[in-house]
Amino acid sequence: MWGRVTRCVALVVSRLSAPSLCLATIGACTVLLTAQQPPAGPPLFRSGIELLPVDVSVLDGAGRAVPDLQADDFVVTLDGRPRTVRFARFYGSVPEATARPAAPDAVVDEDAPPQHVSNTAGPPGRVVIFAVDRDLLRAGSGKFVLHTAAALLDRLTPADAVGFVGLPVGAMTLERNHDRVRRAIESAVGTRRDPPHWRYRIELGEALAFERRDTTAIRDVLERECLLDTPDCPLRVSDQAREMLFTIRADTQSTLAALRQVLGYLRDIDGPKQVVLLSGGLWFEQEMLTEFNLIKSEAAAARVLVHAILVDQVLFDVEDRGRASSAFARSERQDGLRQLAASTGGAFYHAVGRAEGVFEQVAAETMSVYQLGVETRPDDARATPHALRVRVSRPGLTVRSRSHVLAAAPSQAATPDARLRALLQQPIDVPELPIALASYSTRGGTLATSKVILAAEGGPWASRPASIEWAWAIFRDDRRVADGRSRSAATGNEPTIIVTAAELPPGRYRVRFAAVAPDGRGGTIEAALPVGLHGSGEIQLSDVIVGRMTDAGFEPRSSFKTGGDLHALIELYASEARALERATVRWKLYRRPDAQPVSVVESGSQTSASPGRRVSELHLVVPDRIGDYVLSVVASLDGRPFGQVSRSLQVTP
């Protein structure tokens, strides 16, 4: 890429001085790499004592993750001073069969009962970003390696957020649609091409000899390259050496600047975060140590490990007709990547061919991580990072963590509005405040829409009566189509139920819900949101809505105590009211996994709410046996079944 040689300085300056642009949505958080992000302190766990999150991976002698360690198995020091580990939360992978997320355009599954989802029920989410250094990957190189890298996504869970960014300039998206990120990784291409007038086989170490006026090394190069060349060969060799150094230094600085942007963006993201960088190599010399130290500081502040992978490259272009075009020797290509990985606590790998063995190691490092809650002291708060060391008491294990970490001073409590905005921008669920979410589709105000009811429950979220701030947003194809914000009263020591609604065309959406408790704890949850009615033909059905009756009326919920009351309803719709007179419904409650009916009601009470709309209601006593249940409705017309709708629920002590 000869054009870049002549314009490199201008490009680097423009990238570092242009206005920053961050396009953040809930379905997919996007950052455009244009300028450095403003500094911000790392989020801290909210408790009486400030806890610093520290991510570590622990492997046994065979390179396998060790998932059964407890907090007291870890020994952590900051600047050599011991710190107490309050908790150790393991973020592990799941079998491949359950790892792939549902396709974003999937239709409503009539057979699978809709379930409430919880931000504490499944494995916690992780953030993994794949960064491809396109300007330092030669055109045509690394295709097989990139396909192997994309296969790592099979090991992630639907709760994990993944991202792809092409360096040095490109948009980064954090999302849970793993297939879309997979396609981005597999389609990434290197763009590096040496200018056509670089005809001499000079390595960077030899180019440095010209800069340092090493007469012995210069003589060796000229004797090799100019033996049968024209008299102006020494001058052209010297010019090429100078241009090579200029180009690789500028390319490396540009890549590091872009990587700092990625790390800066990740500061405000919760959960374990790791970056996998695939590159053709980074140049390193003592004069560039400041640039690498900036990466080290940014990684410490963002709590991110960077794993660097050197992609073995084709050294000759077909178009070059055999001319050598490698700007790096293999050892020189490794130096900068080794320095980068070491300074952030990550690992360095050399990928050759498909590199399946390399990515097995990368998977062990990135897919199974502990997050430690490390107790800090007031005097730990400072603007510069602390030296971090993590060990385990169990022998024979390898521990990898960042080498430095930033312990920021406790910040003043953010306003509920600012806290909600920050929570809604999280790409993974935040379980600090437990939230369960259920959705119910009914008929909308027009034939082209459905009304979707969102019911969030959790708690007790407050020890005394107080207000809960909450907000939600619904997305389709990464475009926000509905949102809302309000507050609800939380009664002391009682679960809180929040109900809201939106009217949307039928289809597949995603919803993100966030809430902030009076003590500042916050939580988020993201879930698939199928919108639409069930059945076809003369009669259509709403979702089954379960809940209980209160003084204020019907209250949707998904969890019930044994021996309590359970109310349920379903709506039937028809363009001809007389069709509803011929319809019947049959309710059945059964317990998973044995599927034995606990209760069967042939019709339930039925009322005509309006012409063309009928409601069937059910009232039961909650079973004494705790566990997961399914409430199913089979609708029939003239005695012939035409539709079945189910809803899952939980019975607790």
C-alpha positions in Angstrom: 0.0 0.0 0.0 2.4 2.6 -1.3 -0.2 5.4 -1.2 -0.2 5.1 2.6 3.6 5.7 2.7 3.3 9.2 1.4 0.2 10.1 3.4 0.8 8.1 6.6 1.5 11.0 8.9 -1.5 12.9 7.8 -3.7 9.9 8.2 -2.4 9.2 11.7 -2.9 12.8 12.8 -6.4 13.0 11.4 -7.4 9.7 13.1 -6.2 11.0 16.5 -7.8 14.5 16.1 -11.1 13.8 14.5 -14.3 14.0 16.6 -15.2 10.7 18.2 -18.5 9.1 17.3 -20.1 6.4 19.4 -23.3 4.8 18.2 -24.7 2.8 21.2 -27.8 0.8 21.0 -29.1 -1.9 23.3 -29.4 -4.7 20.7 -25.9 -3.9 19.4 -23.5 -1.4 21.0 -21.4 0.1 18.2 -18.3 2.3 18.4 -16.7 3.9 15.3 -12.9 4.0 15.6 -12.0 7.6 14.9 -10.6 9.2 18.0 -9.6 8.4 21.6 -12.4 8.0 24.0 -12.4 10.3 27.1 -11.1 8.6 30.2 -13.5 7.2 32.7 -13.1 5.2 35.9 -13.8 1.5 36.0 -17.2 0.5 37.4 -17.0 -0.8 40.9 -19.2 -3.4 42.7 -21.6 -1.6 44.9 -21.3 -2.7 48.5 -20.1 -1.4 51.9 -16.6 -2.2 50.8 -15.3 -1.3 47.4 -14.5 -4.4 45.4 -12.3 -4.4 42.3 -13.2 -7.0 39.6 -10.2 -9.0 38.4 -10.5 -11.5 35.6 -8.2 -14.6 35.6 -8.0 -17.9 33.7 -6.7 -21.0 35.4 -5.5 -24.0 33.5 -4.2 -27.4 34.5 -1.1 -29.1 33.2 -3.0 -30.3 30.1 -4.2 -26.8 29.2 -7.8 -27.5 30.4 -9.8 -24.9 32.4 -10.2 -25.6 36.1 -13.8 -24.7 37.1 -14.1 -25.7 40.8 -11.9 -23.1 42.6 -13.3 -21.0 45.5 -12.4 -17.5 46.7 -10.0 -18.8 49.3 -8.0 -20.7 46.7 -6.8 -17.4 45.2 -4.0 -15.3 46.5 -4.0 -11.7 45.2 -1.6 -8.9 45.8 -1.6 -5.2 44.7 2.0 -3.8 44.6 3.0 -6.8 46.7 0.4 -6.1 49.4 -2.1 -9.0 50.0 -5.8 -8.3 49.3 -8.8 -10.3 50.4 -10.8 -12.1 47.7 -14.5 -11.8 48.6 -15.8 -14.0 45.8 -14.7 -16.0 42.8 -17.4 -16.3 40.0 -16.6 -18.8 37.2 -17.7 -17.9 33.7 -17.5 -21.3 31.9 -18.5 -22.6 28.4 -21.4 -24.9 27.7 -21.7 -27.9 25.3 -21.8 -26.9 21.7 -25.3 -28.2 21.3 -26.6 -25.4 23.5 -24.2 -22.7 22.6 -25.6 -21.3 19.4 -28.2 -18.5 19.7 -31.5 -18.6 17.9 -31.7 -17.0 14.5 -32.9 -13.4 14.8 -35.6 -13.9 12.3 -37.1 -17.1 13.7 -40.9 -17.4 14.0 -42.8 -18.0 17.1 -42.5 -21.7 18.1 -46.0 -22.9 18.7 -44.9 -26.0 20.6 -42.3 -24.5 23.0 -44.0 -22.8 26.0 -42.8 -19.2 26.4 -40.6 -18.9 29.5 -39.8 -16.1 31.8 -36.0 -15.4 31.6 -33.8 -14.3 34.5 -30.5 -12.5 34.6 -29.4 -14.9 37.4 -30.7 -18.3 36.1 -28.1 -19.2 33.4 -24.3 -18.8 33.1 -23.2 -15.2 33.3 -22.2 -13.5 30.1 -18.7 -12.7 28.8 -17.4 -10.2 26.3 -15.0 -11.4 23.6 -13.8 -9.1 20.8 -12.0 -10.3 17.7 -9.8 -7.6 16.2 -8.3 -8.1 12.8 -5.3 -5.9 11.9 -6.1 -5.6 8.2 -3.4 -3.2 7.3 -0.7 -5.5 8.7 -2.2 -8.7 7.1 -1.1 -9.2 3.6 -3.8 -9.5 0.9 -4.8 -13.1 0.5 -3.2 -14.3 3.8 -4.9 -15.7 6.9 -8.1 -16.9 5.3 -8.0 -20.4 7.0 -6.9 -18.9 10.3 -9.9 -16.5 10.3 -12.3 -19.4 9.7 -10.8 -21.3 12.6 -11.1 -18.1 14.8 -14.7 -17.8 13.9 -15.4 -21.4 15.0 -14.6 -20.2 18.6 -18.1 -18.6 18.6 -19.5 -22.2 18.8 -18.2 -22.3 22.4 -20.0 -19.3 23.6 -23.4 -19.1 25.2 -26.4 -16.9 24.1 -25.6 -14.8 27.1 -22.2 -13.8 25.8 -21.6 -10.7 23.7 -19.1 -10.8 20.9 -17.7 -8.2 18.6 -15.6 -7.8 15.5 -13.5 -4.8 14.6 -11.2 -4.3 11.7 -8.1 -2.2 12.6 -7.0 0.5 12.3 -10.3 2.2 11.2 -13.6 0.4 11.4 -16.8 0.1 13.4 -17.0 -2.3 16.3 -20.3 -4.0 17.3 -21.0 -5.8 20.5 -24.0 -8.1 20.2 -25.4 -11.5 20.9 -26.1 -12.4 17.3 -23.1 -14.6 17.0 -23.8 -15.6 13.5 -23.5 -12.1 12.3 -20.1 -11.7 14.0 -19.0 -15.0 12.6 -19.7 -13.8 9.0 -17.7 -10.6 9.7 -14.7 -12.6 10.9 -14.8 -15.0 8.0 -15.1 -12.3 5.4 -12.3 -10.1 6.8 -9.4 -9.7 4.4 -5.9 -8.3 4.7 -5.1 -5.1 2.7 -1.4 -4.9 2.9 0.6 -4.7 -0.4 4.1 -3.5 -0.7 4.7 -0.7 -3.2 5.9 -1.9 -6.6 9.2 -0.2 -6.4 10.2 -2.1 -3.3 12.2 -4.6 -5.4 14.9 -5.5 -2.9 14.9 -8.2 -0.3 15.5 -6.2 2.8 14.4 -7.1 6.2 13.6 -4.5 8.8 16.7 -5.3 10.9 18.7 -4.5 7.8 16.7 -1.3 7.2 17.6 -0.3 10.7 21.3 -0.7 9.8 20.9 2.1 7.2 19.3 4.4 9.7 22.0 3.7 12.3 24.8 3.9 9.7 26.0 0.4 10.4 28.6 0.3 7.6 29.3 -3.4 8.0 25.6 -4.4 7.7 25.1 -1.9 4.9 28.0 -3.3 2.9 26.5 -6.8 3.2 23.1 -5.7 2.0 24.5 -3.8 -1.0 26.8 -6.7 -2.0 23.9 -9.0 -2.0 21.3 -6.7 -3.7 23.5 -4.6 -6.1 25.9 -7.1 -7.5 24.3 -7.2 -10.9 22.2 -4.0 -10.7 22.5 -0.5 -12.0 24.9 2.1 -10.5 22.1 3.9 -8.7 21.2 0.6 -6.8 22.8 1.7 -3.5 20.6 4.9 -3.5 17.4 2.9 -4.3 18.2 0.4 -1.6 18.8 3.2 1.0 15.5 4.8 0.0 13.6 1.6 0.3 15.0 0.9 3.7 14.0 4.4 4.9 10.5 4.0 3.5 10.1 0.5 5.0 10.9 1.9 8.5 8.6 4.8 8.0 5.7 2.6 6.9 5.9 0.0 9.6 6.3 2.5 12.4 3.3 4.5 11.2 1.2 1.3 10.7 2.1 0.0 14.2 1.3 3.3 15.8 -2.0 3.5 13.9 -2.9 0.0 15.0 -2.0 0.7 18.7 -4.0 4.0 18.6 -7.1 2.1 17.3 -6.6 -0.6 19.9 -6.5 2.0 22.6 -9.9 3.2 21.4 -11.3 -0.3 21.7 -10.0 -0.6 25.2 -11.3 2.8 26.1 -14.8 1.9 24.9 -14.7 -1.3 27.0 -14.1 0.6 30.3 -17.8 1.0 30.9 -18.7 -2.6 30.0 -19.3 -5.0 32.9 -18.2 -8.6 33.1 -15.1 -10.5 31.9 -13.6 -8.9 28.8 -11.0 -10.3 26.4 -9.7 -9.2 23.0 -8.3 -11.6 20.5 -6.0 -9.7 18.1 -5.0 -11.3 14.8 -2.2 -9.5 13.1 0.6 -9.9 10.6 3.0 -8.5 13.2 3.7 -5.3 15.1 7.1 -3.5 15.1 8.7 -2.9 18.4 11.8 -0.9 19.4 12.7 1.0 22.5 11.6 4.3 21.0 8.0 2.9 20.8 7.9 1.7 24.4 5.7 4.7 25.3 3.1 3.6 22.8 3.0 0.1 24.3 2.8 1.5 27.9 -0.2 3.4 26.9 -1.9 0.2 25.8 -0.8 -1.4 29.2 -2.4 1.5 31.1 -5.6 1.5 29.0 -6.0 -2.3 29.4 -5.5 -2.0 33.2 -8.2 0.7 33.4 -10.6 -1.3 31.2 -9.8 -4.6 32.9 -9.1 -6.3 29.6 -6.7 -9.1 28.6 -5.4 -9.0 25.0 -4.3 -12.2 23.4 -2.1 -11.6 20.3 -2.0 -14.0 17.4 0.7 -13.8 14.8 -0.8 -15.0 11.5 1.8 -16.7 9.3 1.7 -15.0 5.9 2.6 -15.7 2.3 5.8 -13.9 1.7 5.4 -13.5 -2.1 2.5 -11.9 -4.0 1.5 -13.6 -7.2 1.6 -10.2 -8.9 5.1 -9.6 -7.7 6.5 -12.3 -10.1 8.7 -13.7 -7.4 9.9 -10.5 -5.9 10.3 -10.7 -2.1 7.8 -8.6 -0.3 8.1 -9.3 3.4 8.7 -6.2 5.4 9.3 -8.4 8.5 11.5 -11.2 9.4 9.5 -13.7 11.4 11.2 -12.9 14.7 10.7 -9.1 14.0 7.0 -9.7 13.5 6.7 -11.4 16.8 8.4 -8.7 19.0 5.6 -6.2 19.1 2.8 -8.7 19.6 4.7 -10.4 22.4 5.2 -7.1 24.1 1.5 -6.3 23.6 0.3 -9.5 25.1 2.8 -9.4 28.0 1.8 -5.9 28.9 -1.9 -6.7 29.1 -1.6 -10.1 30.8 -2.6 -12.0 27.7 -0.9 -14.7 25.7 1.0 -14.7 22.4 0.4 -17.4 19.8 1.9 -18.1 16.3 -0.8 -19.3 13.9 0.3 -21.4 10.9 -2.2 -23.0 8.4 -5.6 -23.5 10.0 -4.0 -23.1 13.5 -6.6 -25.4 15.1 -4.2 -26.2 18.0 -3.6 -22.6 18.6 -7.2 -21.7 18.9 -7.8 -24.7 21.2 -5.4 -22.9 23.6 -7.1 -19.5 22.9 -10.5 -21.1 23.7 -9.1 -22.4 27.1 -7.9 -18.9 27.9 -10.9 -17.0 26.8 -14.0 -19.2 27.3 -13.4 -20.2 30.9 -12.6 -17.3 33.2 -13.0 -16.4 36.9 -14.0 -13.0 38.0 -12.7 -12.2 41.4 -14.1 -9.6 43.7 -10.9 -8.1 45.3 -11.2 -5.9 48.4 -9.5 -2.6 48.1 -8.3 0.0 50.6 -8.8 3.7 50.5 -5.1 4.4 49.8 -5.3 2.1 46.7 -7.2 4.8 44.8 -4.8 6.6 42.5 -4.4 7.6 38.8 -1.7 5.1 38.0 -2.1 1.3 37.8 -1.1 -1.1 40.5 1.1 -4.1 39.9 -1.2 -7.1 40.1 -0.3 -10.7 40.9 -2.7 -13.6 41.2 -1.8 -17.1 42.4 -3.7 -20.2 43.5 -3.0 -22.4 46.4 -3.6 -25.6 44.5 -0.3 -26.9 43.0 0.3 -27.6 39.3 -2.0 -24.9 37.9 -1.2 -22.0 35.6 -2.8 -18.7 36.3 -3.1 -15.8 33.8 -4.2 -12.3 34.6 -3.5 -8.7 33.8 -0.1 -7.5 35.1 -1.5 -4.2 36.2 -4.9 -2.9 37.3 -6.4 0.5 38.1 -8.2 0.9 41.5 -10.2 4.1 41.1 -11.6 6.1 44.0 -15.2 5.5 44.9 -17.2 7.8 42.8 -20.3 9.8 43.8 -23.5 7.9 43.2 -24.8 8.5 39.6 -28.3 9.8 39.2 -30.9 7.1 38.4 -31.2 8.5 34.9 -27.5 8.2 34.2 -27.4 4.8 35.9 -30.3 3.5 33.7 -28.6 4.8 30.5 -25.4 3.1 31.5 -27.2 -0.2 32.3 -29.1 -0.2 29.0 -25.9 0.1 27.1 -24.5 -3.1 28.6 -24.2 -5.8 25.9 -24.5 -8.6 28.5 -26.9 -9.0 31.4 -26.0 -7.4 34.7 -27.2 -9.6 37.6 -26.3 -7.2 40.5 -30.1 -6.6 40.8 -31.9 -9.9 40.1 -34.6 -9.5 37.4 -37.0 -12.0 35.8 -38.9 -10.9 32.6 -41.9 -12.4 30.8 -43.8 -11.2 27.8 -47.4 -11.8 26.6 -48.9 -11.0 23.2 -52.5 -10.0 22.8 -54.5 -8.3 20.0 -53.6 -4.8 19.3 -55.6 -1.7 18.4 -55.5 -2.6 14.7 -55.5 -5.7 12.7 -51.9 -5.1 11.8 -50.5 -4.9 15.3 -50.3 -6.8 18.5 -50.1 -5.6 22.1 -47.2 -7.0 24.0 -47.2 -6.9 27.7 -43.8 -6.9 29.6 -43.9 -8.1 33.2 -40.6 -7.8 35.2 -40.3 -9.1 38.7 -37.6 -9.4 41.3 -36.6 -8.6 44.8 -37.2 -7.8 47.4 -35.3 -4.9 45.9 -35.7 -2.6 49.0 -35.7 -3.1 52.7 -38.4 -0.4 53.1 -41.0 1.2 50.9 -39.2 3.1 48.1 -39.2 3.9 44.4 -37.7 1.6 41.7 -36.5 3.4 38.6 -36.8 1.3 35.5 -36.5 1.6 31.7 -36.9 -0.7 28.7 -36.3 -0.7 24.9 -37.4 -3.0 22.1 -35.3 -3.5 19.0 -35.8 -5.1 15.6 -32.8 -5.5 13.3 -30.7 -3.2 15.6 -33.3 -0.4 15.3 -35.1 0.8 18.3 -38.8 0.6 17.7 -40.3 1.3 21.2 -39.0 2.3 24.6 -40.2 3.7 27.9 -39.2 4.7 31.4 -41.0 5.1 34.7 -40.8 4.4 38.4 -42.7 2.0 40.6 -43.3 1.7 44.3 -41.4 -1.1 46.0 -42.8 -2.3 49.3 -40.3 -3.3 51.9 -39.2 -7.0 51.8 -41.7 -7.9 49.1 -41.0 -8.8 45.5 -41.7 -6.0 43.0 -43.8 -6.5 39.9 -43.5 -4.0 37.0 -45.9 -4.2 34.1 -45.7 -2.1 30.9 -46.8 -2.6 27.3 -46.2 -1.6 23.7 -48.0 -2.1 20.4 -46.0 -3.6 17.5 -46.4 -5.3 14.2 -46.0 -9.1 14.6 -42.5 -10.4 14.3 -39.3 -11.2 16.1 -37.8 -8.6 18.4 -35.4 -8.2 21.3 -36.2 -6.4 24.5 -33.8 -5.0 27.1 -35.0 -4.1 30.6 -33.1 -2.3 33.3 -33.9 -1.3 36.8 -32.1 0.6 39.6 -32.9 0.0 43.3 -32.9 2.7 46.0 -29.4 1.5 47.2 -27.9 2.1 43.8 -27.8 -1.6 42.7 -28.7 -2.0 39.1 -29.6 -4.9 36.8 -30.3 -5.6 33.2 -31.7 -8.4 31.2 -32.0 -9.0 27.4 -34.4 -11.5 25.9 -35.9 -12.6 22.6 -39.4 -11.0 22.1 -41.8 -12.9 19.8 -44.8 -10.7 19.0 -47.9 -12.1 17.4 -51.1 -14.2 17.9 -51.4 -17.9 17.7 -53.4 -20.0 15.3 -54.9 -19.2 11.9 -58.2 -19.4 10.2 -61.4 -18.2 11.9 -60.0 -17.8 15.4 -56.7 -16.6 16.8 -55.4 -16.9 20.4 -53.4 -14.6 22.6 -50.6 -15.9 24.8 -51.5 -17.6 28.1 -51.1 -14.9 30.8 -50.5 -16.2 34.3 -50.6 -14.2 37.6 -52.6 -13.5 40.7 -55.4 -11.2 41.7 -54.6 -8.3 44.0 -56.5 -5.3 45.3 -55.4 -3.4 42.3 -56.5 -6.1 39.9 -54.8 -8.8 37.8 -51.0 -8.9 38.2 -49.0 -11.0 35.7 -46.1 -13.0 37.3 -44.2 -16.2 36.6 -43.3 -17.4 40.1 -45.9 -18.6 42.7 -45.6 -19.9 46.2 -47.0 -23.3 47.1 -50.6 -23.2 48.3 -51.3 -19.8 46.9 -53.7 -18.7 44.2 -52.9 -18.9 40.5 -55.0 -17.1 38.0 -54.6 -17.4 34.2 -56.4 -16.2 31.1 -56.3 -16.5 27.4 -58.1 -14.4 24.8 -59.8 -15.7 21.7 -60.4 -13.4 18.7 -62.6 -13.8 15.6 -63.8 -11.6 12.8 -67.2 -13.3 13.2 -68.5 -13.2 16.7 -70.6 -16.4 16.2 -67.4 -18.4 15.6 -66.5 -17.8 19.2 -69.7 -19.4 20.4 -68.5 -22.7 18.7 -65.1 -22.5 20.4 -64.1 -24.3 23.6 -60.8 -24.4 25.5 -59.2 -27.1 27.7 -56.7 -26.1 30.4 -54.0 -28.5 31.6 -51.3 -27.9 34.2 -48.4 -30.4 34.3 -45.0 -30.5 36.0 -41.7 -30.8 34.2 -40.1 -33.1 33.4 -42.5 -36.0 34.0 -45.4 -34.2 32.1 -48.0 -35.8 34.4 -51.1 -33.6 34.6 -51.6 -32.0 37.9 -54.9 -30.4 37.0 -57.3 -30.5 34.0 -60.1 -28.1 33.5 -62.3 -28.5 30.4 -63.4 -24.9 29.9 -62.8 -22.6 32.8 -65.0 -19.5 33.2 -65.6 -17.6 29.9 -66.8 -14.1 29.2 -67.4 -12.0 26.1 -65.3 -9.0 26.6 -66.4 -7.4 23.3 -67.7 -8.4 19.9 -65.1 -10.6 18.3 -63.2 -11.2 21.6 -63.7 -13.7 24.3 -61.8 -14.4 27.5 -61.3 -17.7 29.2 -60.1 -17.6 32.8 -58.8 -20.2 35.2 -58.4 -20.2 38.9 -56.2 -22.9 40.7 -54.6 -23.5 44.0 -50.8 -23.6 43.4 -49.5 -27.2 43.8 -47.5 -28.1 47.0 -44.7 -29.6 45.0 -42.0 -27.1 44.0 -40.5 -27.1 40.5 -41.1 -26.0 36.9 -44.6 -26.3 35.5 -46.3 -25.7 32.2 -49.9 -24.4 31.8 -51.3 -25.5 28.5 -54.5 -24.5 26.6 -55.9 -26.5 23.7 -58.6 -24.6 21.8 -61.2 -26.4 19.7 -63.7 -25.3 17.1 -66.8 -27.5 16.8 -65.0 -30.1 18.9 -61.9 -30.2 16.6 -58.6 -28.8 18.1 -57.1 -26.0 16.1 -54.5 -24.4 18.4 -52.4 -25.0 21.5 -50.7 -22.3 23.6 -48.6 -22.9 26.7 -46.8 -20.9 29.4 -44.1 -22.0 31.8 -44.1 -21.0 35.5 -42.3 -21.8 38.7 -43.5 -23.0 42.0 -41.4 -22.0 45.0 -41.6 -22.6 48.7 
